[in-house]
Amino acid sequence: MPILTTSASGRKLRVLLVLHELGPGAPSVPLVALSHLRREIRVHTVAPVAGRRSLEGQYRALGPLSLQPPWSTSLVHRAVRRVVLQKQRMEITRFDPDIIYVNSVQALEVARNANVPERPVVLHVHELGSYLEPLLSDQRVRLCEWPTKYVAVSEAVRRYLIDRGAISDDRVAMIHAFLADEFLSRAAGPAASATPSPRRLVVGGAGAPTWRKGIQLWLELAAALRELLPADWTVAFRWVGMADSTEAEVARFHARRLKVDDIVSFVPYTNSPKAEFEMFDLFAMTSWEDPCPLVVLENMALEKPILCFAAGGGAAEQVGEAGVVIPAFEPKLMAAAAAELALDPARRLRLGAAARERVKTTFTASIQAPKLLRELRACANRP
């Protein structure tokens, strides 16, 4: 799909991008998209100092980056913060953006602190009910009235904004999250298409060990699957993304309670999880709620069959016919599906190949980024 050209004057679209952090996840989507579109746009990014900053270098390569210092009770720090924010506002004024692109609902507060100029606003929504519901009562004007246009990362998010947020259908576009085209080339190779090991199964999971990610459902899946496979099978469950937290300790407690701690491994968070994902035979997405998880696309690109819950957000939209969608939040049903795949390695290979092809034809920057550019341009050109 060709990239839209610059305006008739030849001037690039000036985009003021506002992020809630510089870590992986939602902030990686505009980085991939705007890097792909850099011949068409100029970008000035605003983000807080706090939080993960593994993408900071890549954003600095994209264009100017303004970092907001955190609020402090110290009078000295507050005075310094006011000076820094004032300087940043002057930099933004000189940049003179055509449009404000707020990359997540969490970034609305960063945009408020930046005192962004009055320009059309595109809000990219990477969140669902557990985050949005409180804001519908506490910050309804800022969430539902300030943005000119919304970009939802899945149909699940789009429907939520329309049904629960009472936002008109014409204000909400849907553009799925996506991967850089280069990820597919890096994901190719023997590890992605190796013949499954006989009588051995590695089931993956990933993410922060929170209730939203459904880690307890994943552990219940481990207990159920162990009972379904023959005794001479080796079964391993690997969850990538653990951190030192109360929630992580609760997850370890549940693993012991369910008597699966001998087959479950909790792998620490890493900025480069690809090597871990390559070890999986299946990827079990057990989230109660996940708008459009990039981790699903990454595993699909690595030819891993995906199991997910139908009502868990955008994962079912990503998977389509290239995986197994479980109709209810029932780990035993997912375990039965996983057992069938374990005993049918040929089907696992077919689903894995179909998953990679689906990413290639639907969920890459070359396909999705031009859609985002169209929305930004259309919004910027409104009276």
Summary of the structure (lengths in Angstrom):
residues: 383
radius of gyration: 21.9
end to end distance: 28.2
largest distance: 70.2
contacts: 1327
relative contact order: 0.13
helix: 46%
strand: 18%
